[in-house]
Amino acid sequence: MDEMTRGLEVAQWRKSTRSGPDGGNCVEVANLPSGHRGIRDSKLPTSPALIFAAEEWNAFVVGMKGGGFD
């Protein structure tokens, strides 16, 4: 088992503040021990997660806050 897989197993997942309150668009984010960020669908917690380097995640957040994905 590699470091990323171990990190996903111990991750503390939190629901994104951008997720809908009715359970429709539920994205969870976790800070992984490696410094990466894990992203998953909260409705399918055992499905594969996306993993991003901290720099990639930070660029995504800046773009999102700037309206780049509206």
C-alpha positions as CSV (number, residue, x, y, z in Angstrom):
1,M,0.0,0.0,0.0
2,D,1.5,3.4,-1.0
3,E,1.5,6.6,1.0
4,M,-1.4,8.1,-0.9
5,T,-3.7,5.1,-0.2
6,R,-2.7,5.1,3.5
7,G,-3.5,8.8,3.6
8,L,-7.0,8.3,2.3
9,E,-7.7,5.6,4.9
10,V,-6.9,7.9,7.8
11,A,-8.2,11.2,6.3
12,Q,-10.6,13.4,8.1
13,W,-13.2,14.2,5.4
14,R,-15.2,17.4,5.6
15,K,-18.1,18.5,3.4
16,S,-17.4,21.4,1.1
17,T,-19.1,24.6,1.9
18,R,-20.0,24.8,-1.8
19,S,-22.0,21.5,-1.6
20,G,-25.8,21.8,-1.6
21,P,-27.7,21.3,1.7
22,D,-30.1,18.8,0.3
23,G,-27.6,16.0,-0.4
24,G,-27.5,16.6,-4.2
25,N,-24.0,18.0,-4.8
26,C,-21.9,16.7,-2.0
27,V,-18.2,17.0,-2.3
28,E,-15.9,16.1,0.6
29,V,-12.3,17.3,1.0
30,A,-9.5,16.0,3.2
31,N,-6.0,17.2,4.0
32,L,-3.8,14.2,3.5
33,P,-0.7,13.5,5.6
34,S,1.5,13.9,2.5
35,G,0.3,17.5,2.1
36,H,-2.0,16.6,-0.8
37,R,-5.8,17.1,-0.9
38,G,-8.3,14.3,-1.4
39,I,-11.6,15.0,-3.1
40,R,-14.5,12.5,-3.2
41,D,-18.3,12.2,-3.6
42,S,-19.8,12.0,-0.2
43,K,-22.6,9.8,-1.5
44,L,-20.0,7.2,-2.7
45,P,-17.4,7.3,0.1
46,T,-15.8,4.0,-1.0
47,S,-15.4,5.1,-4.6
48,P,-12.0,6.4,-5.9
49,A,-10.9,9.8,-4.7
50,L,-9.2,12.5,-6.7
51,I,-5.8,13.5,-5.2
52,F,-4.2,16.9,-5.9
53,A,-0.9,18.5,-4.9
54,A,-1.3,21.4,-2.5
55,E,-0.4,23.9,-5.3
56,E,-3.0,22.4,-7.7
57,W,-5.7,22.6,-5.0
58,N,-4.8,26.2,-4.1
59,A,-5.0,27.2,-7.8
60,F,-8.4,25.6,-8.0
61,V,-9.7,27.4,-4.9
62,V,-8.4,30.8,-6.2
63,G,-10.2,30.1,-9.5
64,M,-13.3,29.1,-7.8
65,K,-13.4,32.1,-5.5
66,G,-12.7,34.4,-8.5
67,G,-15.8,33.0,-10.4
68,G,-13.7,31.1,-12.9
69,F,-16.1,28.1,-12.8
70,D,-19.5,29.9,-12.7
